[in-house]
Amino acid sequence: MKMMTPQSEADLAECIAGASGPMWIQGGNTRGCSGSGAVLSTRGLAGLTLYEPGSLTLVVKAGTPVAEVKALLKGENQQLAFEPMDHRVLLGTAGEPTMGGLFAANVSGPRRIQAGAARDFLLGVRFVDGRGQVLRNGGRVMKNVTGYDLVKLMAGAHGTLGVLSEVSLKVLPLAETMTTVAVPNIDLATGVRALCSALGSPFDVTGAAYDPQAQTAYVRLEGFAASVAYRARELIQRLSVFGQVEEVTGSAQLWRDIRDVRDFAGRPGDVWRISVKPTDAIGLIPALGAIRTLCDWGGGLVWALMPEGDDVRAKMTVPGHATLVRATSNTNRAARHHPETAPLAALSAGLREQFDPRGILNPGLMG
């Protein structure tokens, strides 16, 4: 399989313009997406373009490793607020996650319930479309008023509309401290209700998860130490109606494990990521017949470890969206993304025709 690693945006445009067949876009290749055709790697497009800590603004090339960006931000007591997961834990892959791949897949973690998704922090993009044209949209401030909102469109397009070459984003201050309030020994229905109660409180919750295996609900608080201590006391009192409540140690590792779905790592079976209304998780999970499940986002995100070949979508008893994240050889990888409704499919086809008329960028990945 031919591998292309352009070293500049101009090289990237030349590679795409001269392509004669399908191209599979890779950043760090930590999600293991592949197909027939040439591989186009963005790893050569790495480096910092601009960092202004005072204005919470960062501009980097798309192939820049996420780890380098996190280290840079930590030095200024700042962070990527949307808390992207590290797919290597769940998928058993190697490589280094890149900033372009992060935004192309709109990778967001537990803090999404409070801070928002990756796309909410994206200020501007530069990318090369399927014709080999260099396009840019947005800027370095939270404002975008003309034409296509390509900033939001590119986040979650998985490289099917264009290949990111540079991203501008907003970052946030790093929390001084965090703590986790847990309600153990409660069933799924009680756990989801406890999470909903916490999220409906004025205490600025930044994580809300339920582990059916441990029968425990976890709620995270972050911020200045005095504020976190006060909110924890108040939240413990609020959640006491659901059972015994306690603060737990090791918050940082606990939420990394939830973010990366570590408990599913190395276990046989297919892994599905299901988005539903939080309270609908109560009825959905028993209907799945899963080997293991985990709830994040207050119940709105359900991770399911399923027997090989099981079609989660056929078992869904509530409206929702299911994505196949890890598949075995016996599972249809083409069904990775949830089927689109007819109107949405027509819109998607129109966009692909506009930005990739030859259909060469990650063909078939999004349906």
N, C-alpha and C positions, 0 to 999 in steps of 0.2 A: 504494500500500500504506500503510495507516494505521500511524503510528509513535507509540508511547506511551513517555514517559520520566518515570516517577514520581520524585518528589523526596524521598519518605520511605517507610518501611515501610508506613505506613497507606495512602498513595497506591497502593503496589504491591498491597496486599490489595484495595483498591477496584477497581483495574483488572481483576484476575483474577476477582473475584466477579461483576463486571458483564459479563464477556466473553460474547459470543454465538457465538463460533466459534474456530478454531484460533489459537494465539499462538506466535510464534517468539521465543525468548528470546535476547537478545544482550547481551554485556558490551562488549568492544571490537570484536567481530565480526572477529577476526583469523583465525578458522578458516573463515569463509565459509559457515556453515550457514544455510540459508534454506528457505522453502516458502511455500505459499499461506496467507493469513491476515494478521492484524495482527502487527507487530513490537513486542515489549516490551523496551525497553532498560533496563539497570540502571545506566547511567552516571550518573544523577542520585543514586544511593545511594553516595556516595563520602565518604571521610574516615576519620580515625583515631579510634577509640573509646578504646583503652587501649594503652599500651606500657610494660612493666616490664622493662627490660633485665636487671636483676638476677635475675629469675625466668624469663628467656628466654620471655616471654609477650607476644603481640601480639593485639589485637582490632581489626579494621577492617571497614568496610562493604564490601559485595560489589562495588560499582562502582569501588573504589579502584584506580588504575593500579598494576600490578606494579612499574613503574619507580620510582614514588614510595616504595613500601615498601622496595625494594632500597636506595635512597639513604638512607632513614631508618636501616635496619639497618646499613649500611656505616659510618655515623657513629658507631655504637657497637661497631664491629668484630664485627658479627654478620651472619648470612646466612640465606636460605632453603636449607636443607641439601639438599633434594630436587632442586635445580637444574633448574627448569622450562624447557623449550625455548621459543623464540620462533618461533611458526608463521609469522610474516610472512616470514621468510627463505625457507622452503620453498614457501609458497603464493602469495607475491607479493601479499599483502594489506596493507591500511593499518590505521589505528586503533591503539589501545593495549590490550595485554592487561590484563585485570582480575583481581583476586584471586578474585572469585566464579567467573569463567570457568575460572580455573586449577584450582580445586578441583572444579568441576562436571565437568570432563573428566579429573580426576586426572592432571594433566600432570607427568611426572617425567622427569628426565634421567639422564646417565651415573652420577651419584653414588647412584642408587637401589640399586646392588649393595651399598653399604656403609651408607648412611643410612636407606634405605627410600623408599617412595613418598610422594606428596603426602598421601594419606589418613592415613598414619602420623603426620603432624604436626598433623592437625586435631583440636582439642580440643573445639570446640563449634560449633554452627550455629544461626542463626535463618533461617527461610525461610517462604514463603507457599505453601500447597499449592493444588491445582487447584480447591478450593472457595472459596479466598480467605481461608482461616484462617491466622493467624500461629502458627507452631510453633517450639519451640526444644528443643535436646537437647545434652547434654554440658555443659561448663563451661570453667574455665580451668586445670584440672589434668588429668593423664592418668588419669581414672577415669570409668567409665560402667557402671552396674550394673542399670539398670531398663529394661524395655520394649524397643522397637525400638532398635537402635544406629543411629540416624538419621545420626550423624556419619559413620560409614563408608558408610552407604547412599547418602547424598547425593553423596559423592565418587565420580565416575564415572557418575552417573545422567544426566548431560548435560541437566539441567533438566527431565527427563520426570516427576519426582515432585514437584517444587516449585521455586520460584525463590529462590535464596539472597539474603538481605538483609544478613547479617553473618556473619563467620567469626572464630573464635578459634583461634590456632595457636601451636605451639611453634617457636622459632627456635634456632639454634645458633651458637656462636662462629665467626668467620671464621678460616680457616687462616692461619698466619703466612707460609707459603710452599708452593709445589708444584713438583714436577718430574715429568717423563715419561721412562720407560725404554722404548726401542723395540727391537724385533727385526725388522730389515728382511730383504727377499729370502727370505721363507718362504711356502709355499703355504697354502691355507685350512686343511687338516687340521692342519698343524704350528702355524699361528697360533692356532687354537682350543685346541689342547693347551697351548700356551704361556700363554694367558690363564687356562685352568683351573688350571695350575700356580701362577700368580701369585695367583689368588683362593684357592687352598688353602694359601697360605703364611701365616705369622703377621705379615705386614708391613702390614696394614691398607690394602689397595688401595682407592682411591676411584674408579677408572675403568679399564675393560678393554675395548678395542675392537680390531677387525681390519678393515683396509681392503683388500679383495681387489684393487682397482685398483693400489694402491701396494705390495701384497704385504708389508704391515708390520703387526705387532702393537704396540699402544700400551698401556702400563700407567701409571696416575697414582698418585702418592703425595702426601699433603698433611699439614701439621701444623707443629710447631716445626722450625726450620731444622736443628738438630743431629740430631733424630730422623729427618727426611726424608733427610738425607745418609747416615746409618747404614743406613736401610732400603733406600735406592737401591743402595748397595754390595752389600748382601746379596742383593737381588733380581737384580742384574746377574749375580752368581755363580750363582744358582739357575737363571736363564733361559739361561745360556750353553750348555746342552746342546741348545738349539733352534737355535743359530746365533750370529752376531755380535750383541752387545748394546751399545747406546749410549744415553746421555742426549741428549735433543733440546731445543732452545730453543723459546721461544714457546709454552709449555704452555697458557697461558690462552686464546689464540686457537685453538689446536688443538682444545681440548675444547669451546669454543663452536661451532666448525665441526661437530664430531661431534654435539653436542647438537642443533643446528638442521638437521642434514643439508644443510649448505650446498652440497655438491658436486652435489646434485640440483636446486638452484634454477635456474629458467630453462630447464631441459632438457625437451623434449617427452616425454610419456608419463605413465602413471598411477603414483602412489606408494603402496605398500603397507607397512604396519607389521606384522611377523609375530613372534609370541612362541612360542618353542619351547624344548625342553630344549637347553642350550648345545651339547652334542656333536652334536645332531641337525642343527645348521646345516651340518655338513660334507656331509651327503648331500642336504639340502634345496636349497642354493644352486645346485648344478649342474643340478638338475631344473627350476628355475624358468624358465630361458631369459631371464633379466633383462638389461636394458641395462646396469644398474649395481647393485651391492649394497654394503651397509655393515653390519658387525656391531658391536653394542654389548652391554653387560651380559654380557661374557664369551662371546658367541655366542648368548645367550638372546633377544636382540632383533635381528631382521634387517630392515633397510630395503631395499626392492626397487623400483627404477625399471623399470617394465614397459612393453612396447608397449601402445598404447591399446586398451582393450577386453579385454585378457588377464585371465582369471579365475585369480588366484593360488590360490584354494582348490581348484580342480580339479587343480592341479599339485602340491599338497602331498603329499609321500611320507611324512610323519611327523606325529604328533599335534601340534596347535598351534592358534593363534588368529590370524586375519588380519583387519586393519582397513584399509579403503580411506581413505587420508588425503587424497590429491589425485586428483581424477577429471576426465576430459575430458567433453565433451558426448556422446561415443560410449559412455561407460561408465555402467552402471546405478548411479546415486548411492544408490538405495534399499538397495543391498547394502553400504552403508558399514560396518556392524558385522557381526561374525561371527555366523552363525545359531546360535541357542541350541538346546540339546538339549530334548526334550519336557518333562522334569521342570523344567528351569530356566526354560523359556518359561512354564510354568504358574505358577511362583513369581513371575516378573516380571509376568505379567498380573494376578495377585492383588494385588501391591504397587501397580500402576498403578490398579487399581480402588479400592484403599483411599485413595490420596493424590490421584488425579486421575480421579475417576469419569466426568467428562465427556470425557476424552481430549483436552483442549485444549492441553496443554503439549508443545511440540515433537513433535506427533503423527507416528508412524512413524519417528522418528529412531533409536530403539533396536530396531526390528523389531516 
